[in-house]
């Protein structure tokens, strides 16, 4: 199976042939993959070098002329480093574009903390009007990217080396989809967390929802899943900063007595970088860690 980043390069290169207003702006990352597309469309595939603020500014300038820009680099360099430009050049100016990240929370541990971005979705949450997609499979990444290109809004597509074994349909409304039904609680698995969540909840009487679009948050879908009971227990498992979506869940369930547990990447920096699987386990996001924390919460 190709990676989400591989699929992004292939799909975006194809879309450049199909969509004359589409442009791709790079900051060295993935430049080799886009080399054929850059030769074919030198005016619409631009590599600004390691200048992430310019990456966002150039993309916003293109958007002001009516183009549909895709800006791409590692998440820490796409959202965190040029955040002021994201806030002003897109939000303040009221234009749309597509941010497509790689690297995720700890996909390349050898790169160190500079190349990790567990707080990217939480940071974008401080801004108005961003749609946030977190695919769990390359097929889903392709579908979400193609859908984003058709619009004029502000979209973040968060790619990762972590992937579920099988792709699931990506709904046009961006709502959560039911994967498993139960009566003892609701677990929302975001993107590449689904396989581990399904393994962790095997044999438990819980409902499992799958989310590839987390902003806007599917409040109605969560309310339907918890049902009309007297109370609700909800666990949200996200591949980025723990608790990023707990406020949204609390808002969705404000008329229902409820408890919410947000699982994800912890705030403490892990300075022994190790491997991706070791980071999953250290943050309790492997199947074993999730089982312990989910069952402990539901028994509480």
N, C-alpha and C positions, 0 to 999 in steps of 0.2 A: 504494500500500500504506500502510495506517495504521501508526503507530509502535507499539512495544510499550507505551509509556505510554498512548497512546490506547486500545489494546485493553484494557489493565488497567482503565481507568476504565469502559469499556463493560461489561466482564465483571463487575467487582465490583458495579456498579449493578444488573445483572441478578441476581446472586447474592443481593443484599439482599432481592429479592422472593421468592427461592426458599428461603432459609435464615434462619429467624427468630432464630437465635442469633448470626448474623454481625453484626459491627460494623466500621466503617471510622473510623480515627482519623487526622486530618491535622494537619500543621503549616504551614498556608497553601499549600504546594505542591500543585497540582492541585485546589485548592478550587473554582475556577470550573467545572471539569469535573464535579465531584460536586454542583454546586448543585441539579440536579433531584432527585437521590437524597436530598439533605439535606432538601429540602422534603417528600418523601414519607416519610422516616424520620428525623425530627429527633432521635429518641432513640438512633439507631444510626449516624448520620454526624456525627462530632464534630470540629470544627476548634479545636484548642487554641492556634492562633497560633504564632508563632515561639518555641516553648518545647519543644525536642526532648526534654529530660529528662522533661517532663510527658507528652509524646507516648507515651513508652515506659511510664511509670508508670501512665497512664490505661489503656493497653491491657492491662497486666498486671492491673490492678484488675478490669477487665471479665472477663479470663480466670479470675480467682479466683471469680467468680460463675457460671461455666459458659458464658460467651459465647466466641465464636471471633473474636478481634480481628485486623484487618488494620491495620498501622501503615505509613504511607507518607510519604516525603519523599526528598530527594536522598540518595545513599548516604553522603556525608560527614557529613550531619546525622542519619542514621538509625542508623549503626553506630559511627562514630568519636566524635562529640560526646557521645552519651548512653551510652557503652559500659558505664559502671558500672551504669546502670539495666538494660541488657540482661543483664549478668552476674548481678545480684542479683534484680531484679524477676521475671525469667523463669527463669533457671537455678537460683538459690538457692531460689526459692519453688516450683520444680517445676511450673510451668504452661506451657502452649503458646500460640503465637500465630504470626502470619505477618508478617514484615517484607518490604515490597515497595519497592525503591529505584528511583530514576531517576538519571540523570546519569553513572553508571558512572565510568570512570577519567578521562575528559576529554571527555565529550560536549558540554559547553558551555564551550569554552576561554575565551570572553570573561568568564566568571564568575570566572576566576582559580583559584589553587590551593585556595582555601577551598571551591570547589565540585567538587573532584576527589577521588576516593577509590580509588586503585589498591591500597590496602592493606586493603580491607574484608573480603575473604574470608580473608586471612591472619590478621586480627584475630579474626574469628569462630572461626577454627581453634583458638584458645586455649581455647575453651569446649566443654563436653560437650553432645552430643546435638542439634546443629543440622544439619538437611538444607539443602543449598545447591543451588539451581537457577540455571542460567545459560542461559536460552533464546537461540536464535539467530534467531528469527523471531516475529512477533506471534502466529501460530497456536500455536506452541509455548508461548509465554508464557501464553496463555489456557488451554491444556490443563494446564499445570503448576499454575496458580493454582486451577483447578477441583479438581484432585487434592488440593491442600493444604488447601482449605476442608473437605474431608470428614474430615480427621483431627483429632487433638488435640495433635500434636507441635509442635516449634519449627522453623520453616521460613523460609529467606531466599530470596526471588526477586529476582534481580539483572537489572533491565531496562536496555536500552541503545538509543541511536539507531542504533548499528551493527546491521545485520541481514543475514542471508544472503538470496539471491534466492528460495529455495524453502524451505518448511517440510519437516521430516522427522518421522516418527512419534516420539512420545514414549513410550517403554516404561514400563509400569507398575512394573517392577523398578528403574528408574533406571540400568540398565547402559549401558555404551558400545555403540554400534552400529558395525558394520563398513561403511565406505563404499567402500573400495578395498583390494585385497589385493596384497601384494608380499612379497618375501623379503629385501630389503636393509635393513630397519629398520621401526620403527613410529612413526607420528606421531599424537598425540592432539590433535584440534582441539576447543577448548571454545567452545560457543555461537557468537557472531558471527564467530569466527575461521575457520570452516570454508571459506567461499568462497575466502579468500586462501590457506589451506593447500592446497586442491585445485589452485588455479592454480600455486602455488609448487612443488608436487610433480608436476606434469604431466610424464609421461615417465620419472619415477623409479620404480625397483623397490622401492616401500615400501608398507606397509599404512597406511591412514588410518582412525582410529577417531573417532567423533563423540560428544561428551559434552555433555548438557544438565544432568545432575546430577553434581556433582563431590564432594559429601559426602552420603552415604557414598561413598568412592572405590571404583570397581569394580576391585578387585584381581584377582578371578578373571577378569574380562574381559580385563584387560591380560595376564595370564599366558597365556590362550588365544591371544591375538593374536601374542605373540612366539614361540609354538610350543615345540617340544622341542629347539631347536638348542643348540649348546654355549655360545652367548653371545647377548646381545640389546643392540641400540641403540634407545633410545626418546627421542623428542622430544615435549615437552608444550608446546602453544601456548595460552596463556591470555590473556584480555583484561584482566587485572589484574596485580598484582605478579609479576614473573618469578620462577620457582622456588617458587611457592606450593604446588604439588603434587609437587615432586620427592621430598620425604621419603616421601610416600605411595607413589609409584612404587618407590622403593628398598625399602620394606618389602614391597611386593607381589612383588618380584623377588629377595628376599634369598637364595634358594637357586639363583639363576642368575647367572653372571658377566655383568655388564651395565654399560652407561653410560647416563646420563640427562642430557639437555639441557633445561633449563627456559627457555622463551622467553615474554616478556610485557613489561609496563611496567617500565622501569628505575627505579632508586631516585633518580636525579638529577632535581631539579625543573627543568622547562623553563620559563623565565621569559618567553619570548616566546610568548604564548599561541596566536596563529595560529588555524588551523582544525583540525577533527577529523582530516581526512586528513593534515595535516602532522604531527600527533602520531603517527598510525599509522606514518608513514614515519620519523620521528625515533626511534621505539622499535624500528624494524626489523620492524614487524608488517604492513607492506604485502607484497604478493606478491613483489616484488623482494628486499626485505630478508630475508624468510623463506627464499627460494630460496638466497640466499648462505649463510645461517647453517646451514640444514639440510644442504646439500650439503657444506659445510666440515666439519661435525661427522661426517657419515657417511663422509667420506674419511679422517678422522683415525685 
